[in-house]
Amino acid sequence: MIDTIDPAFAPAAASVAAGRIPGATLGVVSADGRRWVRHIGMAALVPEAEMLTEDHWFDLASVSKVIATTTIILQLADEGRLDLDRPLTDAIPDLRQYDVANAAERKLTFRDCLAHRTHLPAVEPIYTYGDDPDRLRAFVLQREWRHVEPVYSDINFILLGIAIERITGEPLSDWPLGPGLSYGPPPGPAVATERCMWRDRVLKGEVHDENCAAMGGETGHAGLFGTVAGVLGFAQGLLDGTGASPAMLQAIRTRQYSHRTCGWERKFAGWSGGQACSDETIGHTGFTGTGLWIDFERGLAWTLLTNRVHPSRHFDSGIFTLRPATGDAVIGAWDAG
């Protein structure tokens, strides 16, 4: 039980002091609802300096995949509106409609995409093909994707996002996600991310991911913004069972392919959550410098939110060592408390 998270915050504070990242917020929550939050540094350095506060909204980047897309897909499965082991074509009948007989994409299931157990590439510069969201969705559905060995793939979740739109008849932003979580622009002060070469400006309150931006700002792989309170509220719902059914919890905790569950990663050697957490820990990170980890055995979750791409991604922020160091420090503080 944590008395203070100051020791757990030490790695992030040191990274800010060393100029590796502009700012950082660490939030920790227990299954019974106790919360601890620390923040330090800057929400923006340019074009105007702005101090980071607990109320700032972060671009969650790929953490959107688990907080929003995975949750929605599993809730729709709970309601009987889709079957995880059925093909995506149940929701998207026009997927590769010009190659019905041979297209491998038509055989992909919802579970395959959730677990990144597909032949689809990690990412493609979809935004370079235009900025009409409907046309880009059609491009994603009809493109003959190059085949690769299974990798973590944005394309998997872009397809899941389109499936959600088809099943519900609504954009992702219409799904209730709880306070402190919103597709952009967020309803409060936002943390700056990168000076985007494509958009020729520092991004603040608009989605960092180029493909998501070109496709309208809310897709299955990115687009969600959150405050530390919003992310912790979501995590607590998984810890205490109020935010997910037993079937949903089983899906996100059970390995489906390698170290991946439905949407999430489980602890493995060298992963982002550190090695001190239990084997019953899941997590996910976001490119902008965000992350969320949930240790079900301890009844504990933590989120590290940074703006490590500000003002540029082309700098060694040290995020890949900061994340596991923070996870180990959180568990150390919890176990010592």
C-alpha positions as CSV (number, residue, x, y, z in Angstrom):
1,M,0.0,0.0,0.0
2,I,1.5,3.3,-1.1
3,D,1.9,6.1,1.5
4,T,3.4,8.4,-1.2
5,I,4.3,8.0,-4.8
6,D,7.2,10.4,-4.7
7,P,9.8,7.5,-5.0
8,A,7.8,6.2,-8.0
9,F,7.8,9.6,-9.6
10,A,11.6,10.0,-9.2
11,P,12.5,8.6,-12.7
12,A,10.1,10.9,-14.5
13,A,11.2,13.9,-12.5
14,A,14.8,13.1,-13.3
15,S,14.0,12.9,-17.0
16,V,12.3,16.3,-16.9
17,A,15.2,17.8,-15.0
18,A,17.7,16.4,-17.5
19,G,15.7,17.9,-20.4
20,R,14.8,14.5,-21.9
21,I,11.1,15.2,-21.8
22,P,9.3,18.6,-21.3
23,G,6.7,17.3,-18.7
24,A,5.3,14.2,-17.1
25,T,2.3,13.2,-15.0
26,L,2.2,10.0,-13.0
27,G,-1.1,8.6,-11.7
28,V,-1.6,5.6,-9.6
29,V,-5.0,4.0,-8.5
30,S,-5.9,1.1,-6.4
31,A,-8.9,-1.2,-6.8
32,D,-10.6,0.4,-3.9
33,G,-10.4,3.8,-5.5
34,R,-7.4,5.5,-3.7
35,R,-5.5,7.7,-6.1
36,W,-2.1,9.4,-6.1
37,V,-1.0,11.9,-8.8
38,R,2.2,13.9,-9.3
39,H,3.2,16.1,-12.2
40,I,6.2,18.2,-13.2
41,G,7.5,20.3,-16.1
42,M,6.0,22.0,-19.1
43,A,2.8,21.3,-21.1
44,A,4.5,23.3,-23.9
45,L,7.8,24.8,-24.7
46,V,7.0,26.5,-28.0
47,P,5.5,28.6,-29.5
48,E,4.7,29.7,-25.9
49,A,5.8,28.2,-22.7
50,E,3.1,26.7,-20.5
51,M,3.3,24.9,-17.2
52,L,1.9,21.4,-16.9
53,T,-1.1,21.0,-14.5
54,E,-3.1,18.0,-13.4
55,D,-6.0,19.2,-15.6
56,H,-4.1,19.1,-18.9
57,W,-5.4,16.7,-21.6
58,F,-2.8,14.4,-23.3
59,D,-3.0,13.0,-26.8
60,L,-3.2,9.3,-25.8
61,A,-2.2,8.1,-29.2
62,S,-2.3,4.2,-29.3
63,V,-3.6,4.0,-25.8
64,S,-6.8,4.8,-27.7
65,K,-6.7,1.2,-28.9
66,V,-7.3,-0.2,-25.5
67,I,-9.4,2.5,-23.7
68,A,-11.7,3.0,-26.6
69,T,-11.6,0.5,-29.5
70,T,-11.0,-2.7,-27.6
71,T,-13.6,-1.8,-25.0
72,I,-16.2,-1.0,-27.6
73,I,-15.6,-4.1,-29.6
74,L,-15.8,-6.3,-26.5
75,Q,-19.0,-4.5,-25.3
76,L,-20.6,-5.1,-28.7
77,A,-19.6,-8.8,-28.4
78,D,-21.1,-8.9,-24.9
79,E,-24.3,-7.5,-26.4
80,G,-24.4,-10.1,-29.2
81,R,-23.9,-7.5,-31.9
82,L,-20.7,-9.2,-33.1
83,D,-18.9,-12.5,-32.7
84,L,-15.1,-12.2,-32.0
85,D,-14.4,-15.3,-34.0
86,R,-16.4,-14.3,-37.1
87,P,-14.9,-12.5,-40.0
88,L,-14.8,-8.7,-40.2
89,T,-16.9,-9.0,-43.3
90,D,-19.9,-9.5,-41.0
91,A,-19.7,-5.8,-40.3
92,I,-17.8,-4.7,-43.4
93,P,-19.2,-6.8,-46.4
94,D,-17.4,-4.5,-48.9
95,L,-13.9,-5.3,-47.5
96,R,-11.8,-6.1,-50.6
97,Q,-15.0,-6.4,-52.5
98,Y,-13.2,-6.7,-55.9
99,D,-11.3,-9.8,-54.8
100,V,-13.9,-11.7,-52.9
101,A,-12.5,-15.1,-53.8
102,N,-8.8,-14.5,-53.0
103,A,-8.5,-11.6,-50.5
104,A,-6.9,-12.7,-47.3
105,E,-8.4,-9.7,-45.5
106,R,-11.9,-11.1,-45.9
107,K,-10.9,-14.0,-43.7
108,L,-9.6,-11.9,-40.8
109,T,-11.7,-12.1,-37.6
110,F,-12.3,-9.5,-35.0
111,R,-10.1,-11.5,-32.6
112,D,-7.3,-11.7,-35.1
113,C,-7.2,-7.9,-35.3
114,L,-7.5,-7.4,-31.6
115,A,-4.6,-9.7,-31.0
116,H,-2.5,-8.4,-33.9
117,R,-2.5,-11.9,-35.3
118,T,-2.8,-10.9,-39.0
119,H,-0.6,-10.5,-42.1
120,L,-1.2,-6.7,-42.2
121,P,1.7,-4.2,-42.0
122,A,2.5,-2.2,-38.9
123,V,1.7,1.2,-40.5
124,E,1.4,2.9,-43.8
125,P,1.4,6.6,-44.7
126,I,-2.3,6.6,-45.5
127,Y,-2.5,10.4,-45.1
128,T,-0.3,10.9,-48.2
129,Y,-3.2,9.7,-50.4
130,G,-5.5,12.6,-49.5
131,D,-7.5,14.1,-46.7
132,D,-11.1,13.1,-47.5
133,P,-12.0,10.8,-44.5
134,D,-14.5,8.8,-46.5
135,R,-12.2,8.3,-49.4
136,L,-9.4,7.2,-47.1
137,R,-11.6,4.7,-45.4
138,A,-12.5,3.3,-48.8
139,F,-8.8,3.2,-49.7
140,V,-8.1,1.2,-46.5
141,L,-10.9,-1.3,-47.3
142,Q,-10.0,-1.9,-50.9
143,R,-6.1,-1.7,-50.8
144,E,-4.2,-4.9,-51.5
145,W,-2.0,-4.8,-48.4
146,R,1.5,-6.2,-48.5
147,H,1.7,-9.4,-46.4
148,V,4.1,-9.6,-43.5
149,E,4.6,-11.9,-40.5
150,P,2.2,-10.9,-37.7
151,V,3.3,-7.6,-36.2
152,Y,1.7,-4.9,-34.0
153,S,-0.4,-3.1,-36.7
154,D,-2.3,0.2,-36.8
155,I,-4.2,-1.2,-39.8
156,N,-5.8,-3.9,-37.6
157,F,-7.3,-1.2,-35.4
158,I,-8.3,1.1,-38.3
159,L,-10.3,-1.8,-39.6
160,L,-11.9,-2.4,-36.2
161,G,-12.8,1.3,-35.9
162,I,-14.5,1.1,-39.3
163,A,-16.4,-2.0,-38.1
164,I,-17.6,-0.2,-35.0
165,E,-18.9,2.7,-37.2
166,R,-20.7,0.2,-39.5
167,I,-22.3,-1.7,-36.6
168,T,-23.4,1.3,-34.5
169,G,-24.1,3.7,-37.4
170,E,-22.2,6.4,-35.3
171,P,-18.7,7.8,-35.1
172,L,-16.5,6.5,-32.3
173,S,-16.9,9.8,-30.4
174,D,-20.6,9.0,-29.8
175,W,-19.7,6.0,-27.5
176,P,-19.7,7.0,-23.8
177,L,-16.2,6.7,-22.5
178,G,-16.5,8.5,-19.1
179,P,-15.3,11.8,-17.8
180,G,-11.8,12.9,-18.7
181,L,-11.8,11.0,-22.0
182,S,-12.7,12.5,-25.3
183,Y,-12.0,12.5,-29.0
184,G,-10.4,15.8,-29.9
185,P,-10.2,18.7,-29.6
186,P,-10.4,18.2,-25.9
187,P,-12.6,20.4,-23.7
188,G,-9.8,21.8,-21.6
189,P,-6.1,22.8,-21.7
190,A,-4.1,20.5,-24.0
191,V,-0.5,19.4,-23.9
192,A,1.6,20.2,-27.0
193,T,3.0,17.4,-29.1
194,E,5.1,17.8,-32.2
195,R,5.8,20.5,-34.7
196,C,4.4,18.5,-37.6
197,M,6.3,18.7,-40.8
198,W,3.1,17.9,-42.8
199,R,0.8,20.4,-41.1
200,D,3.6,23.0,-40.5
201,R,2.7,23.8,-36.9
202,V,3.0,22.7,-33.4
203,L,0.1,20.5,-32.5
204,K,-1.9,21.3,-29.4
205,G,-5.4,19.9,-28.9
206,E,-5.4,18.2,-32.3
207,V,-4.4,14.6,-33.0
208,H,-0.7,13.9,-33.5
209,D,-1.1,10.8,-35.6
210,E,-1.1,11.8,-39.3
211,N,-3.3,9.0,-40.5
212,C,-5.9,9.6,-37.8
213,A,-5.9,13.3,-38.6
214,A,-6.4,12.8,-42.3
215,M,-9.2,10.3,-41.6
216,G,-11.2,12.8,-39.5
217,G,-9.5,12.7,-36.1
218,E,-11.1,9.7,-34.6
219,T,-10.1,6.2,-35.8
220,G,-9.7,2.8,-34.2
221,H,-6.0,3.3,-33.7
222,A,-5.7,6.8,-32.3
223,G,-7.5,10.1,-31.7
224,L,-8.5,9.8,-28.0
225,F,-7.4,12.5,-25.5
226,G,-7.4,12.1,-21.8
227,T,-6.6,13.7,-18.4
228,V,-4.8,11.7,-15.7
229,A,-8.1,11.5,-13.9
230,G,-9.9,10.1,-16.9
231,V,-7.3,7.4,-17.5
232,L,-7.2,6.4,-13.9
233,G,-11.0,6.3,-13.8
234,F,-11.0,3.8,-16.8
235,A,-8.3,1.7,-15.1
236,Q,-10.2,1.6,-11.8
237,G,-13.3,0.3,-13.7
238,L,-11.2,-2.7,-14.9
239,L,-9.8,-3.3,-11.4
240,D,-13.1,-3.2,-9.5
241,G,-15.2,-4.8,-12.3
242,T,-17.5,-1.9,-12.8
243,G,-16.1,-1.0,-16.2
244,A,-16.2,-4.4,-17.8
245,S,-18.1,-7.7,-17.7
246,P,-16.4,-10.9,-16.6
247,A,-16.2,-12.0,-20.3
248,M,-14.5,-8.7,-21.2
249,L,-12.0,-9.0,-18.4
250,Q,-11.2,-12.6,-19.4
251,A,-10.6,-11.4,-23.0
252,I,-8.2,-8.6,-22.0
253,R,-6.3,-10.8,-19.6
254,T,-6.0,-14.0,-21.6
255,R,-3.1,-14.5,-24.0
256,Q,-4.3,-14.8,-27.6
257,Y,-1.1,-14.7,-29.6
258,S,2.4,-14.5,-28.2
259,H,2.3,-11.9,-25.4
260,R,-0.9,-10.2,-26.7
261,T,-4.4,-10.5,-25.4
262,C,-7.5,-8.9,-27.0
263,G,-6.1,-5.4,-27.4
264,W,-3.5,-5.4,-24.7
265,E,0.0,-6.7,-23.9
266,R,0.7,-9.1,-21.0
267,K,4.0,-8.9,-19.1
268,F,6.9,-10.3,-21.0
269,A,10.7,-10.0,-20.7
270,G,11.8,-6.5,-21.5
271,W,8.3,-4.9,-21.8
272,S,7.3,-1.4,-21.0
273,G,5.8,-2.1,-17.6
274,G,9.0,-3.3,-15.9
275,Q,9.7,-6.6,-14.4
276,A,8.6,-6.0,-10.8
277,C,4.9,-6.3,-11.6
278,S,3.1,-9.6,-11.4
279,D,2.5,-11.9,-14.3
280,E,-1.1,-10.8,-14.2
281,T,-0.3,-7.4,-15.5
282,I,-1.5,-5.9,-18.8
283,G,-0.5,-2.7,-20.4
284,H,-0.3,-0.5,-23.5
285,T,1.7,2.5,-24.7
286,G,1.2,5.4,-27.0
287,F,3.7,7.0,-29.4
288,T,3.3,10.5,-28.0
289,G,4.7,9.3,-24.7
290,T,1.7,7.9,-22.9
291,G,1.0,4.5,-21.3
292,L,-1.3,2.6,-18.9
293,W,-0.5,-0.6,-16.9
294,I,-2.8,-2.7,-14.7
295,D,-1.6,-5.3,-12.2
296,F,-4.6,-7.4,-11.4
297,E,-2.9,-9.5,-8.8
298,R,-2.0,-6.4,-6.7
299,G,-5.2,-4.5,-7.5
300,L,-3.1,-1.6,-8.8
301,A,-2.8,0.5,-12.0
302,W,-0.6,3.3,-13.1
303,T,-0.4,5.7,-16.0
304,L,2.6,7.7,-17.1
305,L,1.7,10.6,-19.4
306,T,4.4,12.6,-21.1
307,N,4.8,14.8,-24.2
308,R,8.0,13.2,-25.2
309,V,7.5,14.1,-28.9
310,H,7.4,17.9,-28.1
311,P,8.7,19.7,-30.0
312,S,10.1,16.9,-32.2
313,R,10.1,13.0,-32.2
314,H,13.6,13.1,-33.7
315,F,15.3,13.2,-30.3
316,D,16.3,10.5,-27.8
317,S,13.8,11.2,-25.0
318,G,14.7,8.0,-23.1
319,I,11.1,7.0,-22.9
320,F,11.9,3.3,-23.5
321,T,13.9,3.1,-20.3
322,L,11.8,5.6,-18.4
323,R,8.6,3.5,-18.7
324,P,10.0,0.2,-17.2
325,A,11.9,2.2,-14.5
326,T,8.7,3.9,-13.5
327,G,6.8,0.6,-13.4
328,D,9.4,-1.0,-11.2
329,A,9.4,2.1,-9.0
330,V,5.6,2.1,-8.6
331,I,5.6,-1.6,-7.6
332,G,8.5,-1.0,-5.2
333,A,6.6,1.9,-3.5
334,W,3.4,-0.2,-3.3
335,D,5.1,-3.3,-1.9
336,A,7.1,-1.2,0.6
337,G,4.1,0.8,1.8
